[in-house]
Amino acid sequence: MNVIGYRRTSFRPPDGGQEISGVTLHLTEQRSGVEGLAVEHVFVSDRKLDGYFPQLGDDIRLFYNRYGKVDAVELLPQ
């Protein structure tokens, strides 16, 4: 997946828990059944970013947990 944009964001969960901060990543990728590029956006908390901060043009791989939430981000070599 290729990073084409990002936005810093934070929110407080509906249960009134501690504020969560992170980035919303805007991504493109080749996907079967799609003419051109598929586009998606995902939220990744600072904790899950684990020190990585996105740069435009980065190629990344997302790992998901069993609940369908992003669990980790891996920066791929250019």
C-alpha positions in Angstrom: 0.0 0.0 0.0 1.2 3.5 -0.8 0.7 6.4 1.5 -0.9 9.3 -0.5 -2.0 11.3 2.5 -2.4 11.4 6.3 -4.0 13.4 9.0 -3.2 13.6 12.7 -6.3 13.1 14.8 -7.4 12.3 18.3 -10.7 11.4 20.0 -12.1 10.3 23.3 -14.0 6.9 23.2 -17.8 7.0 23.9 -17.3 5.3 27.2 -15.3 8.3 28.4 -12.0 6.5 28.4 -8.6 8.0 27.8 -8.0 10.1 24.7 -6.6 8.1 21.7 -4.3 9.9 19.2 -2.9 8.7 15.9 -3.2 9.2 12.2 -5.7 8.5 9.5 -3.8 7.1 6.6 -5.0 7.5 3.0 -3.7 4.6 0.9 -3.7 3.2 -2.6 -2.9 -0.3 -3.8 -3.3 -2.6 -6.8 -6.3 -5.0 -6.1 -7.7 -7.7 -8.2 -11.1 -6.8 -9.7 -10.3 -3.1 -9.7 -9.4 -1.1 -12.8 -6.7 1.3 -11.7 -6.0 1.7 -8.0 -8.1 0.8 -5.0 -8.2 3.5 -2.3 -8.9 3.3 1.4 -8.3 5.1 4.6 -7.6 3.6 8.0 -7.0 5.0 11.5 -3.8 3.8 13.3 -3.2 4.8 16.9 0.2 6.2 17.9 0.7 3.0 20.0 0.2 0.8 17.0 2.5 3.0 14.9 5.3 2.1 17.3 7.5 5.1 16.4 6.8 5.1 12.7 5.5 8.4 11.3 4.1 8.2 7.7 5.7 10.1 4.8 4.1 10.7 1.5 5.1 7.9 -0.9 5.9 5.3 1.7 5.1 1.7 0.8 3.7 0.0 3.9 2.0 -3.2 4.9 -0.8 -3.3 7.4 -1.4 -6.1 9.8 -4.9 -6.6 11.2 -6.1 -8.3 14.5 -9.0 -10.7 14.6 -11.4 -7.8 15.1 -10.4 -6.2 11.8 -8.5 -3.3 13.4 -5.0 -2.3 12.3 -2.6 -4.0 14.7 0.8 -3.0 13.2 2.4 -1.1 10.4 5.5 -2.3 8.5 7.5 0.2 6.4 8.6 -1.7 3.2 12.0 -1.1 1.6 11.9 1.2 -1.4 
